[in-house]
């Protein structure tokens, strides 16, 4: 009698474990995702201030620019994904419509990060001309696949002639 | 080889045009990286393994484009564009294209 009761209890525990696992993931995702986002935004703001003096512009040339000495292509990219908790929230949002804030914050972080990486790739530049930002979905996350997007920023980094 | 994404090379003059050059690569993701990315996917944020993968792929695509341009005798590529497409689940194509020119 004894071992049977024990195995029944074990199965019950296992069941509980399998039921609880998604919830545990949810809680884990909520806590870590939130703190990671805050930390990332802090780092982005700090670095944006650091690089503020080197402008990245979408125009190809500005009248009145000093004479340009050298030019090179610089690229910055990042692949971002959304956390488990936000994905669930966005599932609800799909029913009612409206802005999907959880997704826009992820893409916004990615985009600013990509631009910062592009600037960091050429720290000696004086200006970034013709800055382009592109977003592409690498995988849409259906079934077992991971839903993530790549954000790419590229521009022509120029240096002005020093003697002017 | 000078690469720019504007129509000219700032600070230099273009003396000859050679036309369109392109380079592309299709990359599949690595099993180990994919596993790590699945874990990372729970908490969200940057997937570093994938970022590296894309950077490598883009580097290869632009290397191929540069090889094609130097075969033509060009020393610069202007108006460079990058595009990414997911060809199938788990594989991405990276294409770099531009206009090969000779500048002085």
Interface residues (C-beta under 8 A of the other chain):
Chain A: X25 X28 X29 X32 X33 X36 X37 X40 X60 X61 X67 X68 X69 X70 X71 X72 X73 X75 X77 X78 X79 X80 X81 X82 X83 X84 X86 X106 X110 X113 X129 X130 X132 X134 X136 X137 X138 X139 X145 X146 X147 X148 X150 X152 X154 X155 X156 X158 X161
Chain B: X2 X3 X4 X5 X6 X7 X9 X10 X11 X12 X34 X37 X38 X40 X41 X42 X43 X44 X45 X46 X47 X50 X51 X53 X54 X55 X58 X80 X82 X83 X84 X85 X86 X89 X90 X92
